[in-house]
């Protein structure tokens, strides 16, 4: 069972490598080719995330967002979602940490 | 900003979402393209702002996620209209205002001229008036391309003219060539330099052409200084032809400028009494409303008028003017000036006169101005010797070419 999991991880890693190479060759953005999320942070108070699936949890101290590859956890104080649309989400507040939690 | 305006126009509601599967509802909304703004956690759920058209779409997702939605705040134009639906006069006046703004935007209410140096604004405005272009004409009645061409043809000094419409403002941008002999590429046609002053040549540096004067020569106005014709000489010294160039030289000429300044010892001076009154005017086309109705009338007064035109935006001028007329009373008093004071004043005038020359880069060689005082007047009189650049470009060479052409024929 454990061996299978290691094998899967290696498979996924190789797939990502291939997609990155493809993105480099085709000069296309990596987030479109590999489907990974794109996060831009401005200072400590503003974060814009694109390419996500859904919100899993939202509290003033913690926002957990599910993306295609992992969970992104934004922790801080007075976190507020300025807008939440299909493609883009903007979080404001005092951001203290951003965690990537692999859910494969 | 743009989003906020559209939200205000469309109308928006602040909703409170309560229930067990609030996150599911949020995700469903996002998935179906319903944007949630200012999403904040609230007791037992969340609060968010949704636009009114989106609000009508969320019902299926509310049912699906088994939550409760409560409207807690309504903002925007649709709700305002709903609230004031019985006040028809308000909506009528709003519509009338919008229509009036639209109607007024069909006319030209201001004319702006940029880039003119030698041709004054008044001259251009007079020409525009003669062409039938003035404040208050229909925008569509002006052929801008033709007007630019006409302006260029009428004023020879203009090398480039652009006429455009910005809002309700007609903007005439132009470029002038102050040196009319200069071509558009910055070069001159074959030409000569003649004198524009009387005097003595102090220094001459010729770069192109044949000099006709030398240092120390006395010259008069109109004398040829540098000819644009260069004789071509063969080995035996005979002239076998001519080359025509644009004469170019620095010619410094010593000239005399006469100076006279009379300062009467008894002078009439304006003394302001300190009394003043002002009137504010609101002008719409030919209709004028002023407050107060009448101005205080003085025997002798100065009148200062400032006028401002109403505009909605930078280039959206309207035919509404605000004016302020200020009237200041004065008395004419005779003041006796002592001879010493008059002398000082005369000297100051001379110094200012000389300083203006120096600012232009003219060298002052000699100053023979003397100040004399009589019983009633102080007179500063004399001549000032200056060294200034001379030379005026003329197309005399072309005549020579034509003459030569007829001879050879």
Interface residues (C-beta under 8 A of the other chain):
Chain A: X54 X55 X56 X57 X58 X59 X60 X80 X81 X82 X83 X84 X85 X86 X89
Chain B: X23 X26 X27 X29 X30 X31 X32 X33 X35 X36 X37 X38 X39 X40 X41 X46 X48
